[in-house]
Amino acid sequence: MNAFPVVIDRKDSQVSIESTTLVIRTPETTKQTIPLHLISQLIIHGKPSVESDVWRQLEQLTDFLKNHVG
């Protein structure tokens, strides 16, 4: 399966990481999960709450892919 961009643009969103999965929570929906290997880009617009672990995991995944793929 190919990776795809993810856009998070609701200010009341909460974004976190559970293992190797991006977790998005909003008051209107149930928990949404996306495996990190399926994300080609993460686009944040507005002011959602993003845990620092999200950025750390994405950086580590990006570094790994640069060194081991293609």
All heavy atoms as a GROMACS GRO file, in nm:
protein
  559
    1MET      N    1   0.084  -0.118   0.000
    1MET     CA    2   0.000   0.000   0.000
    1MET      C    3   0.089   0.124   0.000
    1MET      O    4   0.187   0.130   0.071
    1MET     CB    5  -0.091  -0.002   0.123
    1MET     CG    6  -0.186   0.115   0.127
    1MET     SD    7  -0.300   0.110   0.266
    1MET     CE    8  -0.419  -0.006   0.205
    2ASN      N    9   0.054   0.222  -0.080
    2ASN     CA   10   0.130   0.347  -0.089
    2ASN      C   11   0.097   0.440   0.026
    2ASN      O   12  -0.014   0.440   0.078
    2ASN     CB   13   0.100   0.418  -0.221
    2ASN     CG   14   0.155   0.343  -0.339
    2ASN    OD1   15   0.252   0.269  -0.328
    2ASN    ND2   16   0.092   0.360  -0.453
    3ALA      N   17   0.195   0.522   0.061
    3ALA     CA   18   0.175   0.622   0.165
    3ALA      C   19   0.095   0.740   0.109
    3ALA      O   20   0.092   0.761  -0.012
    3ALA     CB   21   0.310   0.670   0.217
    4PHE      N   22   0.032   0.815   0.196
    4PHE     CA   23  -0.051   0.929   0.154
    4PHE      C   24  -0.035   1.043   0.253
    4PHE      O   25   0.003   1.023   0.368
    4PHE     CB   26  -0.198   0.887   0.143
    4PHE     CG   27  -0.255   0.830   0.269
    4PHE    CD1   28  -0.320   0.911   0.361
    4PHE    CD2   29  -0.245   0.694   0.296
    4PHE    CE1   30  -0.372   0.858   0.479
    4PHE    CE2   31  -0.298   0.641   0.414
    4PHE     CZ   32  -0.362   0.723   0.505
    5PRO      N   33  -0.063   1.168   0.208
    5PRO     CA   34  -0.053   1.282   0.299
    5PRO      C   35  -0.170   1.284   0.398
    5PRO      O   36  -0.281   1.243   0.365
    5PRO     CB   37  -0.058   1.403   0.206
    5PRO     CG   38  -0.121   1.354   0.081
    5PRO     CD   39  -0.093   1.207   0.071
    6VAL      N   40  -0.142   1.332   0.517
    6VAL     CA   41  -0.244   1.347   0.621
    6VAL      C   42  -0.251   1.496   0.657
    6VAL      O   43  -0.148   1.556   0.686
    6VAL     CB   44  -0.209   1.263   0.745
    6VAL    CG1   45  -0.307   1.289   0.858
    6VAL    CG2   46  -0.206   1.115   0.709
    7VAL      N   47  -0.370   1.551   0.655
    7VAL     CA   48  -0.391   1.693   0.690
    7VAL      C   49  -0.473   1.698   0.818
    7VAL      O   50  -0.580   1.640   0.827
    7VAL     CB   51  -0.465   1.768   0.577
    7VAL    CG1   52  -0.490   1.912   0.618
    7VAL    CG2   53  -0.388   1.760   0.447
    8ILE      N   54  -0.420   1.770   0.916
    8ILE     CA   55  -0.491   1.792   1.042
    8ILE      C   56  -0.512   1.942   1.053
    8ILE      O   57  -0.416   2.018   1.060
    8ILE     CB   58  -0.412   1.738   1.161
    8ILE    CG1   59  -0.386   1.588   1.141
    8ILE    CG2   60  -0.486   1.764   1.292
    8ILE    CD1   61  -0.292   1.528   1.241
    9ASP      N   62  -0.639   1.984   1.053
    9ASP     CA   63  -0.666   2.128   1.048
    9ASP      C   64  -0.772   2.175   1.148
    9ASP      O   65  -0.820   2.287   1.138
    9ASP     CB   66  -0.705   2.170   0.907
    9ASP     CG   67  -0.832   2.102   0.858
    9ASP    OD1   68  -0.887   2.017   0.931
    9ASP    OD2   69  -0.877   2.134   0.748
   10ARG      N   70  -0.806   2.094   1.242
   10ARG     CA   71  -0.902   2.137   1.344
   10ARG      C   72  -0.830   2.176   1.471
   10ARG      O   73  -0.749   2.099   1.524
   10ARG     CB   74  -1.001   2.025   1.373
   10ARG     CG   75  -1.086   1.996   1.253
   10ARG     CD   76  -1.196   1.905   1.287
   10ARG     NE   77  -1.280   1.887   1.170
   10ARG     CZ   78  -1.381   1.807   1.165
   10ARG    NH1   79  -1.413   1.737   1.271
   10ARG    NH2   80  -1.452   1.798   1.056
   11LYS      N   81  -0.859   2.295   1.521
   11LYS     CA   82  -0.786   2.347   1.637
   11LYS      C   83  -0.810   2.265   1.762
   11LYS      O   84  -0.729   2.262   1.853
   11LYS     CB   85  -0.820   2.493   1.663
   11LYS     CG   86  -0.962   2.517   1.709
   11LYS     CD   87  -0.985   2.663   1.737
   11LYS     CE   88  -1.129   2.685   1.781
   11LYS     NZ   89  -1.156   2.823   1.810
   12ASP      N   90  -0.920   2.192   1.769
   12ASP     CA   91  -0.950   2.112   1.888
   12ASP      C   92  -0.901   1.968   1.875
   12ASP      O   93  -0.931   1.885   1.959
   12ASP     CB   94  -1.099   2.116   1.919
   12ASP     CG   95  -1.185   2.073   1.801
   12ASP    OD1   96  -1.129   2.049   1.693
   12ASP    OD2   97  -1.307   2.063   1.818
   13SER      N   98  -0.821   1.939   1.772
   13SER     CA   99  -0.764   1.806   1.755
   13SER      C  100  -0.650   1.784   1.853
   13SER      O  101  -0.578   1.876   1.888
   13SER     CB  102  -0.709   1.788   1.613
   13SER     OG  103  -0.811   1.800   1.518
   14GLN      N  104  -0.635   1.658   1.894
   14GLN     CA  105  -0.522   1.617   1.976
   14GLN      C  106  -0.451   1.506   1.901
   14GLN      O  107  -0.514   1.406   1.862
   14GLN     CB  108  -0.568   1.569   2.112
   14GLN     CG  109  -0.632   1.679   2.195
   14GLN     CD  110  -0.678   1.628   2.331
   14GLN    OE1  111  -0.695   1.510   2.351
   14GLN    NE2  112  -0.695   1.720   2.423
   15VAL      N  113  -0.321   1.524   1.880
   15VAL     CA  114  -0.243   1.429   1.800
   15VAL      C  115  -0.136   1.367   1.890
   15VAL      O  116  -0.063   1.438   1.960
   15VAL     CB  117  -0.177   1.500   1.680
   15VAL    CG1  118  -0.105   1.400   1.592
   15VAL    CG2  119  -0.282   1.578   1.600
   16SER      N  120  -0.130   1.234   1.886
   16SER     CA  121  -0.031   1.164   1.967
   16SER      C  122   0.018   1.040   1.891
   16SER      O  123  -0.026   1.011   1.781
   16SER     CB  124  -0.091   1.124   2.103
   16SER     OG  125  -0.201   1.037   2.084
   17ILE      N  126   0.112   0.969   1.955
   17ILE     CA  127   0.168   0.846   1.899
   17ILE      C  128   0.141   0.733   1.996
   17ILE      O  129   0.159   0.749   2.117
   17ILE     CB  130   0.320   0.860   1.879
   17ILE    CG1  131   0.351   0.960   1.768
   17ILE    CG2  132   0.387   0.727   1.855
   17ILE    CD1  133   0.340   0.905   1.629
   18GLU      N  134   0.097   0.620   1.944
   18GLU     CA  135   0.088   0.497   2.021
   18GLU      C  136   0.165   0.392   1.943
   18GLU      O  137   0.123   0.353   1.834
   18GLU     CB  138  -0.058   0.456   2.042
   18GLU     CG  139  -0.135   0.548   2.133
   18GLU     CD  140  -0.282   0.509   2.149
   18GLU    OE1  141  -0.323   0.404   2.096
   18GLU    OE2  142  -0.354   0.585   2.215
   19SER      N  143   0.280   0.354   1.995
   19SER     CA  144   0.370   0.260   1.928
   19SER      C  145   0.412   0.320   1.794
   19SER      O  146   0.480   0.422   1.792
   19SER     CB  147   0.303   0.124   1.913
   19SER     OG  148   0.393   0.031   1.860
   20THR      N  149   0.372   0.263   1.683
   20THR     CA  150   0.407   0.315   1.551
   20THR      C  151   0.283   0.363   1.477
   20THR      O  152   0.273   0.352   1.355
   20THR     CB  153   0.480   0.208   1.467
   20THR    OG1  154   0.394   0.094   1.455
   20THR    CG2  155   0.611   0.169   1.530
   21THR      N  156   0.190   0.418   1.552
   21THR     CA  157   0.062   0.462   1.496
   21THR      C  158   0.033   0.606   1.538
   21THR      O  159   0.045   0.641   1.655
   21THR     CB  160  -0.052   0.371   1.546
   21THR    OG1  161  -0.021   0.236   1.513
   21THR    CG2  162  -0.184   0.409   1.484
   22LEU      N  163  -0.004   0.689   1.440
   22LEU     CA  164  -0.049   0.825   1.468
   22LEU      C  165  -0.193   0.818   1.517
   22LEU      O  166  -0.276   0.749   1.457
   22LEU     CB  167  -0.040   0.910   1.341
   22LEU     CG  168  -0.072   1.058   1.357
   22LEU    CD1  169   0.044   1.128   1.430
   22LEU    CD2  170  -0.094   1.123   1.222
   23VAL      N  171  -0.222   0.887   1.626
   23VAL     CA  172  -0.357   0.887   1.683
   23VAL      C  173  -0.411   1.029   1.681
   23VAL      O  174  -0.346   1.122   1.727
   23VAL     CB  175  -0.355   0.834   1.829
   23VAL    CG1  176  -0.494   0.836   1.889
   23VAL    CG2  177  -0.296   0.694   1.834
   24ILE      N  178  -0.531   1.044   1.624
   24ILE     CA  179  -0.595   1.175   1.615
   24ILE      C  180  -0.728   1.166   1.689
   24ILE      O  181  -0.811   1.081   1.660
   24ILE     CB  182  -0.619   1.215   1.469
   24ILE    CG1  183  -0.488   1.211   1.390
   24ILE    CG2  184  -0.684   1.354   1.461
   24ILE    CD1  185  -0.505   1.215   1.241
   25ARG      N  186  -0.745   1.258   1.784
   25ARG     CA  187  -0.871   1.264   1.859
   25ARG      C  188  -0.933   1.402   1.841
   25ARG      O  189  -0.864   1.502   1.848
   25ARG     CB  190  -0.844   1.239   2.007
   25ARG     CG  191  -0.799   1.099   2.039
   25ARG     CD  192  -0.775   1.084   2.191
   25ARG     NE  193  -0.744   0.948   2.227
   25ARG     CZ  194  -0.622   0.894   2.226
   25ARG    NH1  195  -0.519   0.967   2.189
   25ARG    NH2  196  -0.603   0.768   2.261
   26THR      N  197  -1.064   1.403   1.817
   26THR     CA  198  -1.139   1.528   1.811
   26THR      C  199  -1.268   1.506   1.889
   26THR      O  200  -1.314   1.392   1.903
   26THR     CB  201  -1.174   1.570   1.666
   26THR    OG1  202  -1.256   1.469   1.608
   26THR    CG2  203  -1.049   1.590   1.582
   27PRO      N  204  -1.329   1.614   1.939
   27PRO     CA  205  -1.454   1.597   2.014
   27PRO      C  206  -1.567   1.536   1.929
   27PRO      O  207  -1.653   1.467   1.982
   27PRO     CB  208  -1.490   1.740   2.056
   27PRO     CG  209  -1.362   1.814   2.054
   27PRO     CD  210  -1.280   1.751   1.944
   28GLU      N  211  -1.566   1.559   1.798
   28GLU     CA  212  -1.675   1.513   1.712
   28GLU      C  213  -1.664   1.368   1.671
   28GLU      O  214  -1.761   1.309   1.625
   28GLU     CB  215  -1.684   1.597   1.584
   28GLU     CG  216  -1.699   1.745   1.603
   28GLU     CD  217  -1.564   1.814   1.616
   28GLU    OE1  218  -1.463   1.765   1.564
   28GLU    OE2  219  -1.560   1.920   1.681
   29THR      N  220  -1.544   1.309   1.677
   29THR     CA  221  -1.525   1.174   1.625
   29THR      C  222  -1.461   1.083   1.728
   29THR      O  223  -1.407   1.129   1.828
   29THR     CB  224  -1.434   1.176   1.500
   29THR    OG1  225  -1.306   1.226   1.537
   29THR    CG2  226  -1.493   1.260   1.390
   30THR      N  227  -1.466   0.955   1.700
   30THR     CA  228  -1.392   0.860   1.782
   30THR      C  229  -1.245   0.869   1.744
   30THR      O  230  -1.207   0.935   1.649
   30THR     CB  231  -1.444   0.717   1.758
   30THR    OG1  232  -1.430   0.686   1.619
   30THR    CG2  233  -1.590   0.704   1.797
   31LYS      N  234  -1.163   0.798   1.817
   31LYS     CA  235  -1.020   0.797   1.792
   31LYS      C  236  -0.992   0.746   1.650
   31LYS      O  237  -1.045   0.644   1.608
   31LYS     CB  238  -0.952   0.708   1.896
   31LYS     CG  239  -0.806   0.690   1.876
   31LYS     CD  240  -0.743   0.618   1.994
   31LYS     CE  241  -0.748   0.469   1.975
   31LYS     NZ  242  -0.669   0.398   2.077
   32GLN      N  243  -0.909   0.819   1.577
   32GLN     CA  244  -0.867   0.779   1.443
   32GLN      C  245  -0.720   0.742   1.448
   32GLN      O  246  -0.641   0.813   1.511
   32GLN     CB  247  -0.888   0.893   1.344
   32GLN     CG  248  -1.032   0.939   1.334
   32GLN     CD  249  -1.044   1.062   1.247
   32GLN    OE1  250  -0.989   1.068   1.138
   32GLN    NE2  251  -1.115   1.162   1.297
   33THR      N  252  -0.683   0.632   1.384
   33THR     CA  253  -0.544   0.587   1.387
   33THR      C  254  -0.494   0.564   1.245
   33THR      O  255  -0.568   0.519   1.157
   33THR     CB  256  -0.528   0.458   1.468
   33THR    OG1  257  -0.609   0.355   1.409
   33THR    CG2  258  -0.570   0.479   1.613
   34ILE      N  259  -0.365   0.596   1.225
   34ILE     CA  260  -0.300   0.575   1.096
   34ILE      C  261  -0.159   0.523   1.123
   34ILE      O  262  -0.080   0.591   1.190
   34ILE     CB  263  -0.291   0.706   1.014
   34ILE    CG1  264  -0.428   0.770   1.000
   34ILE    CG2  265  -0.228   0.680   0.879
   34ILE    CD1  266  -0.425   0.911   0.948
   35PRO      N  267  -0.124   0.407   1.071
   35PRO     CA  268   0.014   0.359   1.087
   35PRO      C  269   0.113   0.457   1.024
   35PRO      O  270   0.088   0.509   0.914
   35PRO     CB  271   0.014   0.225   1.013
   35PRO     CG  272  -0.129   0.182   1.011
   35PRO     CD  273  -0.208   0.310   1.002
   36LEU      N  274   0.223   0.484   1.093
   36LEU     CA  275   0.319   0.583   1.045
   36LEU      C  276   0.374   0.550   0.907
   36LEU      O  277   0.399   0.641   0.827
   36LEU     CB  278   0.435   0.596   1.144
   36LEU     CG  279   0.402   0.660   1.278
   36LEU    CD1  280   0.526   0.663   1.366
   36LEU    CD2  281   0.345   0.798   1.260
   37HIS      N  282   0.392   0.423   0.875
   37HIS     CA  283   0.450   0.388   0.745
   37HIS      C  284   0.357   0.420   0.629
   37HIS      O  285   0.399   0.419   0.514
   37HIS     CB  286   0.493   0.241   0.742
   37HIS     CG  287   0.379   0.144   0.738
   37HIS    ND1  288   0.314   0.103   0.852
   37HIS    CD2  289   0.319   0.084   0.634
   37HIS    CE1  290   0.217   0.019   0.817
   37HIS    NE2  291   0.218   0.005   0.685
   38LEU      N  292   0.231   0.454   0.657
   38LEU     CA  293   0.137   0.491   0.552
   38LEU      C  294   0.128   0.642   0.530
   38LEU      O  295   0.051   0.688   0.446
   38LEU     CB  296  -0.003   0.436   0.584
   38LEU     CG  297  -0.016   0.285   0.584
   38LEU    CD1  298  -0.159   0.245   0.617
   38LEU    CD2  299   0.027   0.226   0.451
   39ILE      N  300   0.206   0.719   0.604
   39ILE     CA  301   0.201   0.865   0.594
   39ILE      C  302   0.320   0.915   0.513
   39ILE      O  303   0.434   0.895   0.549
   39ILE     CB  304   0.202   0.929   0.734
   39ILE    CG1  305   0.081   0.880   0.815
   39ILE    CG2  306   0.204   1.081   0.724
   39ILE    CD1  307   0.083   0.924   0.960
   40SER      N  308   0.289   0.982   0.400
   40SER     CA  309   0.397   1.041   0.319
   40SER      C  310   0.429   1.182   0.365
   40SER      O  311   0.543   1.227   0.356
   40SER     CB  312   0.358   1.043   0.171
   40SER     OG  313   0.246   1.127   0.149
   41GLN      N  314   0.328   1.255   0.412
   41GLN     CA  315   0.344   1.391   0.464
   41GLN      C  316   0.244   1.411   0.577
   41GLN      O  317   0.132   1.359   0.571
   41GLN     CB  318   0.314   1.496   0.358
   41GLN     CG  319   0.408   1.498   0.242
   41GLN     CD  320   0.365   1.603   0.140
   41GLN    OE1  321   0.248   1.632   0.124
   41GLN    NE2  322   0.462   1.659   0.070
   42LEU      N  323   0.285   1.488   0.676
   42LEU     CA  324   0.193   1.528   0.782
   42LEU      C  325   0.182   1.680   0.776
   42LEU      O  326   0.281   1.750   0.797
   42LEU     CB  327   0.242   1.483   0.919
   42LEU     CG  328   0.152   1.521   1.036
   42LEU    CD1  329   0.013   1.461   1.022
   42LEU    CD2  330   0.215   1.476   1.168
   43ILE      N  331   0.064   1.728   0.744
   43ILE     CA  332   0.041   1.871   0.728
   43ILE      C  333  -0.047   1.918   0.844
   43ILE      O  334  -0.158   1.868   0.862
   43ILE     CB  335  -0.028   1.900   0.593
   43ILE    CG1  336   0.062   1.847   0.479
   43ILE    CG2  337  -0.057   2.049   0.578
   43ILE    CD1  338  -0.008   1.828   0.349
   44ILE      N  339   0.007   2.011   0.921
   44ILE     CA  340  -0.065   2.066   1.037
   44ILE      C  341  -0.101   2.209   1.003
   44ILE      O  342  -0.015   2.290   0.970
   44ILE     CB  343   0.023   2.064   1.164
   44ILE    CG1  344   0.074   1.923   1.193
   44ILE    CG2  345  -0.053   2.123   1.281
   44ILE    CD1  346  -0.030   1.825   1.238
   45HIS      N  347  -0.230   2.240   1.012
   45HIS     CA  348  -0.277   2.376   0.984
   45HIS      C  349  -0.360   2.422   1.103
   45HIS      O  350  -0.442   2.346   1.155
   45HIS     CB  351  -0.362   2.376   0.857
   45HIS     CG  352  -0.413   2.511   0.821
   45HIS    ND1  353  -0.333   2.609   0.766
   45HIS    CD2  354  -0.536   2.567   0.833
   45HIS    CE1  355  -0.405   2.718   0.746
   45HIS    NE2  356  -0.528   2.695   0.786
   46GLY      N  357  -0.339   2.543   1.147
   46GLY     CA  358  -0.410   2.591   1.264
   46GLY      C  359  -0.334   2.557   1.391
   46GLY      O  360  -0.212   2.553   1.390
   47LYS      N  361  -0.408   2.528   1.497
   47LYS     CA  362  -0.343   2.507   1.626
   47LYS      C  363  -0.390   2.379   1.696
   47LYS      O  364  -0.432   2.383   1.812
   47LYS     CB  365  -0.369   2.626   1.717
   47LYS     CG  366  -0.306   2.754   1.667
   47LYS     CD  367  -0.330   2.866   1.765
   47LYS     CE  368  -0.266   2.992   1.715
   47LYS     NZ  369  -0.282   3.103   1.809
   48PRO      N  370  -0.379   2.264   1.631
   48PRO     CA  371  -0.411   2.141   1.704
   48PRO      C  372  -0.303   2.114   1.807
   48PRO      O  373  -0.190   2.162   1.796
   48PRO     CB  374  -0.413   2.034   1.596
   48PRO     CG  375  -0.328   2.086   1.488
   48PRO     CD  376  -0.342   2.236   1.493
   49SER      N  377  -0.336   2.037   1.906
   49SER     CA  378  -0.241   1.998   2.010
   49SER      C  379  -0.165   1.875   1.960
   49SER      O  380  -0.224   1.771   1.935
   49SER     CB  381  -0.316   1.966   2.139
   49SER     OG  382  -0.228   1.912   2.234
   50VAL      N  383  -0.032   1.891   1.946
   50VAL     CA  384   0.051   1.781   1.896
   50VAL      C  385   0.157   1.749   2.001
   50VAL      O  386   0.237   1.836   2.037
   50VAL     CB  387   0.119   1.818   1.762
   50VAL    CG1  388   0.202   1.702   1.711
   50VAL    CG2  389   0.015   1.862   1.660
   51GLU      N  390   0.157   1.625   2.050
   51GLU     CA  391   0.257   1.585   2.149
   51GLU      C  392   0.396   1.583   2.084
   51GLU      O  393   0.410   1.551   1.966
   51GLU     CB  394   0.223   1.448   2.205
   51GLU     CG  395   0.098   1.446   2.290
   51GLU     CD  396   0.068   1.311   2.351
   51GLU    OE1  397   0.146   1.216   2.330
   51GLU    OE2  398  -0.035   1.301   2.419
   52SER      N  399   0.498   1.615   2.161
   52SER     CA  400   0.634   1.620   2.107
   52SER      C  401   0.682   1.484   2.059
   52SER      O  402   0.766   1.476   1.968
   52SER     CB  403   0.730   1.678   2.209
   52SER     OG  404   0.732   1.597   2.326
   53ASP      N  405   0.629   1.375   2.114
   53ASP     CA  406   0.666   1.241   2.068
   53ASP      C  407   0.631   1.220   1.921
   53ASP      O  408   0.696   1.141   1.852
   53ASP     CB  409   0.598   1.134   2.152
   53ASP     CG  410   0.655   1.124   2.292
   53ASP    OD1  411   0.757   1.188   2.320
   53ASP    OD2  412   0.595   1.051   2.373
   54VAL      N  413   0.528   1.287   1.872
   54VAL     CA  414   0.489   1.275   1.732
   54VAL      C  415   0.604   1.322   1.644
   54VAL      O  416   0.646   1.254   1.551
   54VAL     CB  417   0.362   1.357   1.701
   54VAL    CG1  418   0.334   1.363   1.552
   54VAL    CG2  419   0.243   1.301   1.777
   55TRP      N  420   0.659   1.439   1.673
   55TRP     CA  421   0.768   1.494   1.593
   55TRP      C  422   0.893   1.406   1.602
   55TRP      O  423   0.961   1.382   1.502
   55TRP     CB  424   0.801   1.637   1.636
   55TRP     CG  425   0.681   1.726   1.632
   55TRP    CD1  426   0.629   1.797   1.737
   55TRP    CD2  427   0.596   1.754   1.520
   55TRP    NE1  428   0.517   1.866   1.695
   55TRP    CE2  429   0.494   1.841   1.564
   55TRP    CE3  430   0.595   1.711   1.388
   55TRP    CZ2  431   0.394   1.888   1.479
   55TRP    CZ3  432   0.495   1.757   1.303
   55TRP    CH2  433   0.396   1.845   1.349
   56ARG      N  434   0.921   1.353   1.722
   56ARG     CA  435   1.039   1.268   1.741
   56ARG      C  436   1.027   1.139   1.660
   56ARG      O  437   1.120   1.100   1.590
   56ARG     CB  438   1.056   1.237   1.890
   56ARG     CG  439   1.184   1.170   1.926
   56ARG     CD  440   1.209   1.154   2.076
   56ARG     NE  441   1.098   1.176   2.164
   56ARG     CZ  442   1.075   1.288   2.234
   56ARG    NH1  443   1.156   1.389   2.222
   56ARG    NH2  444   0.971   1.298   2.313
   57GLN      N  445   0.911   1.074   1.665
   57GLN     CA  446   0.891   0.951   1.589
   57GLN      C  447   0.900   0.975   1.439
   57GLN      O  448   0.959   0.896   1.366
   57GLN     CB  449   0.755   0.889   1.620
   57GLN     CG  450   0.746   0.814   1.750
   57GLN     CD  451   0.812   0.678   1.739
   57GLN    OE1  452   0.930   0.664   1.770
   57GLN    NE2  453   0.737   0.580   1.697
   58LEU      N  454   0.839   1.084   1.391
   58LEU     CA  455   0.844   1.114   1.248
   58LEU      C  456   0.987   1.144   1.203
   58LEU      O  457   1.028   1.103   1.094
   58LEU     CB  458   0.752   1.232   1.215
   58LEU     CG  459   0.603   1.202   1.225
   58LEU    CD1  460   0.522   1.330   1.209
   58LEU    CD2  461   0.560   1.097   1.123
   59GLU      N  462   1.064   1.213   1.286
   59GLU     CA  463   1.203   1.241   1.252
   59GLU      C  464   1.283   1.111   1.244
   59GLU      O  465   1.360   1.090   1.150
   59GLU     CB  466   1.267   1.334   1.355
   59GLU     CG  467   1.412   1.363   1.327
   59GLU     CD  468   1.477   1.448   1.433
   59GLU    OE1  469   1.430   1.448   1.548
   59GLU    OE2  470   1.576   1.515   1.399
   60GLN      N  471   1.265   1.021   1.340
   60GLN     CA  472   1.336   0.894   1.338
   60GLN      C  473   1.297   0.810   1.217
   60GLN      O  474   1.382   0.749   1.153
   60GLN     CB  475   1.309   0.816   1.467
   60GLN     CG  476   1.374   0.879   1.588
   60GLN     CD  477   1.332   0.812   1.718
   60GLN    OE1  478   1.248   0.724   1.722
   60GLN    NE2  479   1.391   0.857   1.828
   61LEU      N  480   1.170   0.810   1.182
   61LEU     CA  481   1.125   0.735   1.066
   61LEU      C  482   1.182   0.794   0.938
   61LEU      O  483   1.230   0.721   0.851
   61LEU     CB  484   0.971   0.736   1.058
   61LEU     CG  485   0.909   0.662   0.941
   61LEU    CD1  486   0.946   0.514   0.943
   61LEU    CD2  487   0.758   0.679   0.942
   62THR      N  488   1.186   0.926   0.928
   62THR     CA  489   1.242   0.993   0.811
   62THR      C  490   1.390   0.961   0.798
   62THR      O  491   1.439   0.928   0.689
   62THR     CB  492   1.223   1.146   0.822
   62THR    OG1  493   1.083   1.171   0.830
   62THR    CG2  494   1.281   1.218   0.702
   63ASP      N  495   1.465   0.966   0.908
   63ASP     CA  496   1.608   0.933   0.905
   63ASP      C  497   1.629   0.788   0.863
   63ASP      O  498   1.717   0.758   0.782
   63ASP     CB  499   1.673   0.958   1.040
   63ASP     CG  500   1.689   1.105   1.073
   63ASP    OD1  501   1.680   1.190   0.980
   63ASP    OD2  502   1.709   1.136   1.192
   64PHE      N  503   1.549   0.698   0.914
   64PHE     CA  504   1.560   0.558   0.877
   64PHE      C  505   1.536   0.539   0.728
   64PHE      O  506   1.612   0.470   0.659
   64PHE     CB  507   1.461   0.473   0.958
   64PHE     CG  508   1.461   0.329   0.918
   64PHE    CD1  509   1.556   0.242   0.969
   64PHE    CD2  510   1.366   0.280   0.829
   64PHE    CE1  511   1.557   0.108   0.930
   64PHE    CE2  512   1.367   0.147   0.791
   64PHE     CZ  513   1.462   0.060   0.840
   65LEU      N  514   1.430   0.600   0.677
   65LEU     CA  515   1.397   0.584   0.535
   65LEU      C  516   1.505   0.641   0.445
   65LEU      O  517   1.538   0.585   0.341
   65LEU     CB  518   1.262   0.648   0.505
   65LEU     CG  519   1.140   0.578   0.569
   65LEU    CD1  520   1.015   0.660   0.543
   65LEU    CD2  521   1.125   0.436   0.519
   66LYS      N  522   1.563   0.755   0.485
   66LYS     CA  523   1.672   0.815   0.406
   66LYS      C  524   1.791   0.721   0.394
   66LYS      O  525   1.857   0.714   0.291
   66LYS     CB  526   1.718   0.946   0.469
   66LYS     CG  527   1.626   1.063   0.446
   66LYS     CD  528   1.684   1.186   0.513
   66LYS     CE  529   1.591   1.303   0.506
   66LYS     NZ  530   1.644   1.420   0.580
   67ASN      N  531   1.819   0.648   0.502
   67ASN     CA  532   1.938   0.563   0.507
   67ASN      C  533   1.915   0.422   0.453
   67ASN      O  534   2.012   0.353   0.424
   67ASN     CB  535   1.990   0.554   0.651
   67ASN     CG  536   2.043   0.688   0.699
   67ASN    OD1  537   2.106   0.760   0.624
   67ASN    ND2  538   2.014   0.722   0.822
   68HIS      N  539   1.790   0.378   0.444
   68HIS     CA  540   1.766   0.238   0.408
   68HIS      C  541   1.677   0.215   0.286
   68HIS      O  542   1.660   0.102   0.244
   68HIS     CB  543   1.704   0.166   0.529
   68HIS     CG  544   1.796   0.157   0.645
   68HIS    ND1  545   1.799   0.252   0.743
   68HIS    CD2  546   1.891   0.066   0.676
   68HIS    CE1  547   1.891   0.219   0.832
   68HIS    NE2  548   1.949   0.106   0.794
   69VAL      N  549   1.619   0.318   0.233
   69VAL     CA  550   1.527   0.300   0.119
   69VAL      C  551   1.577   0.384   0.003
   69VAL      O  552   1.610   0.501   0.018
   69VAL     CB  553   1.383   0.341   0.157
   69VAL    CG1  554   1.291   0.329   0.038
   69VAL    CG2  555   1.332   0.257   0.273
   70GLY      N  556   1.575   0.322  -0.115
   70GLY     CA  557   1.598   0.391  -0.240
   70GLY      C  558   1.728   0.450  -0.261
   70GLY      O  559   1.774   0.511  -0.342
   0.00000   0.00000   0.00000
